[in-house]
Amino acid sequence: MGQPIGSFEAKSQLSRLLRAVERGERFTITVRGRPVAELVPCEASSQGAIEEAAEAMRRFPRIQGVADRDVASFIGEGRE
């Protein structure tokens, strides 16, 4: 749960909150003291997540020992 902030304050300071969220901060928007929403960074767009996914792809085992003509044959079989 992030730092609580009232809905009126969140509305009037949205630009400031979004800049804070870009830096990794989290907010819980409340209505009359009751939590109703979370304002959190998008994980898919964070640079760290992108770099981690790229590194995982680099570590993924590659298929070796299959000639190009065999791959073309496999593709042809799949289209039938």
MDAnalysis code that builds the backbone (N, CA, C; Angstrom):
import MDAnalysis as mda
import numpy as np

u = mda.Universe.empty(240, n_residues=80, atom_resindex=np.repeat(np.arange(80), 3), trajectory=True)
u.add_TopologyAttr("name", ["N", "CA", "C"] * 80)
u.add_TopologyAttr("resid", np.arange(1, 81))
u.add_TopologyAttr("resname", ["MET", "GLY", "GLN", "PRO", "ILE", "GLY", "SER", "PHE", "GLU", "ALA", "LYS", "SER", "GLN", "LEU", "SER", "ARG", "LEU", "LEU", "ARG", "ALA", "VAL", "GLU", "ARG", "GLY", "GLU", "ARG", "PHE", "THR", "ILE", "THR", "VAL", "ARG", "GLY", "ARG", "PRO", "VAL", "ALA", "GLU", "LEU", "VAL", "PRO", "CYS", "GLU", "ALA", "SER", "SER", "GLN", "GLY", "ALA", "ILE", "GLU", "GLU", "ALA", "ALA", "GLU", "ALA", "MET", "ARG", "ARG", "PHE", "PRO", "ARG", "ILE", "GLN", "GLY", "VAL", "ALA", "ASP", "ARG", "ASP", "VAL", "ALA", "SER", "PHE", "ILE", "GLY", "GLU", "GLY", "ARG", "GLU"])
u.atoms.positions = np.array([
    [0.859, -1.180, 0.000],
    [0.000, 0.000, 0.000],
    [0.894, 1.229, 0.000],
    [0.577, 2.158, -0.870],
    [1.383, 3.361, -0.992],
    [0.955, 4.448, -0.028],
    [1.578, 5.591, -0.179],
    [1.258, 6.745, 0.647],
    [-0.178, 7.179, 0.374],
    [-1.032, 7.289, 1.408],
    [-2.428, 7.673, 1.174],
    [-2.546, 9.135, 0.751],
    [-3.455, 9.381, -0.172],
    [-3.723, 10.740, -0.638],
    [-5.202, 10.829, -0.979],
    [-5.853, 11.897, -0.547],
    [-7.279, 12.084, -0.813],
    [-7.552, 12.307, -2.290],
    [-8.742, 11.948, -2.720],
    [-9.080, 12.054, -4.143],
    [-9.045, 13.496, -4.635],
    [-9.497, 14.446, -3.827],
    [-9.475, 15.848, -4.250],
    [-8.042, 16.326, -4.439],
    [-7.173, 16.000, -3.475],
    [-5.766, 16.388, -3.573],
    [-5.106, 15.698, -4.773],
    [-5.421, 14.429, -4.997],
    [-4.855, 13.702, -6.135],
    [-5.262, 14.362, -7.446],
    [-6.511, 14.780, -7.530],
    [-7.003, 15.434, -8.739],
    [-6.287, 16.754, -8.974],
    [-6.126, 17.530, -7.943],
    [-5.529, 18.854, -8.107],
    [-4.007, 18.810, -8.265],
    [-3.371, 17.686, -7.908],
    [-1.913, 17.585, -8.001],
    [-1.477, 16.415, -8.878],
    [-2.283, 16.064, -9.851],
    [-2.002, 14.882, -10.659],
    [-0.637, 14.939, -11.343],
    [-0.268, 16.069, -11.897],
    [1.026, 16.176, -12.581],
    [2.180, 15.883, -11.626],
    [2.116, 16.442, -10.432],
    [3.165, 16.204, -9.440],
    [3.207, 14.734, -9.041],
    [2.034, 14.149, -8.850],
    [1.968, 12.735, -8.473],
    [2.545, 11.843, -9.568],
    [2.245, 12.151, -10.819],
    [2.756, 11.334, -11.917],
    [4.284, 11.410, -12.003],
    [4.845, 12.576, -11.751],
    [6.312, 12.691, -11.740],
    [6.895, 11.850, -10.605],
    [6.233, 11.856, -9.452],
    [6.693, 11.051, -8.318],
    [6.590, 9.562, -8.628],
    [5.517, 9.165, -9.296],
    [5.329, 7.759, -9.664],
    [6.417, 7.327, -10.648],
    [6.799, 8.210, -11.563],
    [7.892, 7.899, -12.497],
    [9.184, 7.604, -11.742],
    [9.360, 8.220, -10.584],
    [10.556, 7.989, -9.762],
    [10.401, 6.749, -8.884],
    [9.256, 6.073, -8.972],
    [9.062, 4.830, -8.232],
    [8.166, 4.928, -7.013],
    [7.652, 6.110, -6.702],
    [6.759, 6.243, -5.548],
    [5.395, 5.644, -5.855],
    [4.674, 5.275, -4.794],
    [3.346, 4.676, -4.925],
    [2.369, 5.458, -4.044],
    [1.140, 5.572, -4.511],
    [0.118, 6.297, -3.767],
    [-1.167, 5.472, -3.719],
    [-1.870, 5.579, -2.601],
    [-3.196, 4.984, -2.460],
    [-4.187, 6.128, -2.412],
    [-5.062, 6.191, -3.402],
    [-6.059, 7.258, -3.462],
    [-7.245, 6.851, -2.597],
    [-7.659, 7.776, -1.731],
    [-8.749, 7.484, -0.802],
    [-9.937, 8.409, -1.050],
    [-11.110, 7.914, -0.689],
    [-12.333, 8.710, -0.691],
    [-12.913, 8.595, 0.716],
    [-12.954, 9.737, 1.393],
    [-13.416, 9.778, 2.794],
    [-12.632, 8.800, 3.669],
    [-11.316, 8.722, 3.402],
    [-10.440, 7.878, 4.213],
    [-10.421, 6.410, 3.822],
    [-11.235, 6.022, 2.855],
    [-11.310, 4.614, 2.431],
    [-10.492, 4.435, 1.154],
    [-9.534, 3.495, 1.126],
    [-8.728, 3.268, -0.075],
    [-9.598, 2.785, -1.235],
    [-9.428, 3.411, -2.412],
    [-10.216, 3.015, -3.571],
    [-9.367, 2.716, -4.811],
    [-8.119, 3.206, -4.844],
    [-7.292, 2.982, -6.035],
    [-5.819, 3.098, -5.671],
    [-4.984, 2.462, -6.492],
    [-3.535, 2.544, -6.338],
    [-2.957, 3.266, -7.543],
    [-2.051, 4.193, -7.297],
    [-1.321, 4.885, -8.352],
    [0.113, 4.386, -8.238],
    [0.505, 3.513, -9.171],
    [1.812, 2.842, -9.100],
    [2.501, 2.915, -10.451],
    [3.831, 2.772, -10.464],
    [4.550, 2.783, -11.742],
    [4.157, 1.589, -12.603],
    [4.143, 1.792, -13.902],
    [3.923, 0.694, -14.840],
    [5.196, -0.139, -14.883],
    [5.096, -1.407, -14.586],
    [6.281, -2.255, -14.571],
    [6.805, -2.539, -15.964],
    [5.913, -2.666, -16.945],
    [6.346, -2.994, -18.291],
    [7.192, -1.905, -18.912],
    [6.989, -0.657, -18.494],
    [7.727, 0.428, -19.110],
    [9.001, 0.791, -18.359],
    [9.239, 0.162, -17.212],
    [10.452, 0.505, -16.473],
    [11.678, -0.034, -17.192],
    [12.720, 0.743, -17.211],
    [13.942, 0.367, -17.919],
    [14.525, -0.924, -17.358],
    [14.452, -1.103, -16.050],
    [14.987, -2.322, -15.440],
    [14.281, -3.568, -15.938],
    [12.965, -3.507, -16.064],
    [12.205, -4.658, -16.546],
    [12.540, -4.965, -17.998],
    [12.741, -3.933, -18.787],
    [13.090, -4.126, -20.201],
    [14.454, -4.791, -20.314],
    [15.419, -4.297, -19.546],
    [16.760, -4.880, -19.578],
    [16.753, -6.317, -19.085],
    [15.968, -6.599, -18.058],
    [15.869, -7.958, -17.526],
    [15.275, -8.912, -18.560],
    [14.249, -8.478, -19.275],
    [13.638, -9.318, -20.309],
    [14.620, -9.570, -21.449],
    [15.372, -8.551, -21.839],
    [16.355, -8.718, -22.908],
    [17.438, -9.710, -22.493],
    [17.885, -9.624, -21.259],
    [18.916, -10.559, -20.786],
    [18.378, -11.983, -20.720],
    [17.134, -12.152, -20.322],
    [16.532, -13.487, -20.293],
    [16.460, -14.082, -21.695],
    [16.175, -13.241, -22.686],
    [16.135, -13.727, -24.068],
    [17.531, -14.138, -24.539],
    [18.552, -13.398, -24.123],
    [19.927, -13.744, -24.510],
    [20.358, -15.084, -23.910],
    [19.876, -15.393, -22.695],
    [20.244, -16.644, -22.029],
    [19.440, -17.837, -22.530],
    [18.362, -17.599, -23.249],
    [17.492, -18.680, -23.705],
    [18.282, -19.604, -24.629],
    [18.218, -20.925, -24.418],
    [18.999, -21.840, -25.263],
    [18.592, -21.760, -26.725],
    [19.587, -21.817, -27.584],
    [19.336, -21.750, -29.018],
    [19.361, -23.148, -29.610],
    [18.559, -23.359, -30.626],
    [18.557, -24.642, -31.338],
    [19.752, -24.641, -32.276],
    [20.554, -25.665, -32.160],
    [21.727, -25.745, -33.006],
    [21.711, -27.062, -33.769],
    [22.374, -27.065, -34.904],
    [22.498, -28.293, -35.674],
    [21.377, -28.532, -36.656],
    [20.522, -27.554, -36.917],
    [19.450, -27.711, -37.884],
    [19.795, -26.853, -39.101],
    [19.893, -27.502, -40.253],
    [20.249, -26.790, -41.478],
    [19.074, -25.942, -41.964],
    [19.394, -24.897, -42.735],
    [18.358, -24.012, -43.270],
    [17.348, -24.778, -44.110],
    [17.828, -25.732, -44.912],
    [16.897, -26.486, -45.771],
    [15.918, -27.303, -44.921],
    [16.383, -27.811, -43.770],
    [15.490, -28.564, -42.882],
    [14.425, -27.636, -42.277],
    [14.831, -26.437, -41.906],
    [13.872, -25.472, -41.359],
    [12.824, -25.148, -42.411],
    [13.256, -24.933, -43.665],
    [12.318, -24.656, -44.749],
    [11.363, -25.822, -44.935],
    [11.883, -27.029, -44.817],
    [11.044, -28.234, -44.954],
    [9.994, -28.277, -43.832],
    [10.426, -27.977, -42.601],
    [9.495, -27.984, -41.462],
    [8.382, -26.957, -41.669],
    [8.761, -25.787, -42.174],
    [7.782, -24.739, -42.431],
    [6.786, -25.201, -43.490],
    [7.311, -25.822, -44.553],
    [6.449, -26.337, -45.619],
    [5.473, -27.383, -45.101],
    [5.929, -28.269, -44.235],
    [5.062, -29.289, -43.664],
    [3.961, -28.655, -42.822],
    [4.275, -27.596, -42.143],
    [3.285, -26.930, -41.294],
    [2.186, -26.254, -42.084],
    [2.463, -25.918, -43.343],
    [1.469, -25.226, -44.160],
    [0.513, -26.193, -44.833],
    [0.825, -27.449, -44.811],
    [-0.039, -28.422, -45.493],
    [-1.259, -28.745, -44.702],
])
